[in-house]
């Protein structure tokens, strides 16, 4: 990545490019950011992007803005945060503003409603794709699969609040990690 203003401009443009083609928000943005940052620009590897995604998910707010901030900070510090955040927000804000101004006149057009239905279906595919990609790096052993299964069960069948699922997942992860360390220490002491 270039240094100084060139680096900041590249960061701004990269997120500007992703923002206007991201319909559905949320996790639908992740595959597009991954393609731009990992594959096209090669500014991060998969592990770094996975860490950035995990951090972005733990911050309150929109995932697109959060991941732009995390990536911007990692690549160019506080100025990078500003460039990436403005890059991800400005195009979407401009499009929403223009749509608001024009929607009054076109909201009854059948083709507009049909297009929106098609976009919603495509967003589901993007979210499933993002979940599979994240699962490949996040589900690394049987304990992470157990945590994921418990989280899915809690959300779908017990209707547990997502925040409680996140807290429970974090606590379970810490518990499993501590248990692994204790077992490893016991095995090492037995072998000596």
KABELTA-V392480 format. One record per run of one state. SS is the DSSP state (H for helix, E for strand, - for the rest). FROM is the first residue (numbers start at 1). TO is the last residue. Records with the same first field share a line. If there is no record, write none. Layout:
# KABELTA-V392480
SS = FROM-TO  FROM-TO
This chain:
# KABELTA-V392480
- = 1-3  20-25  41-45  59-62  107-109  139-141  157-161  192-192
H = 4-19  26-40  46-58  63-106  110-138  142-156  162-191
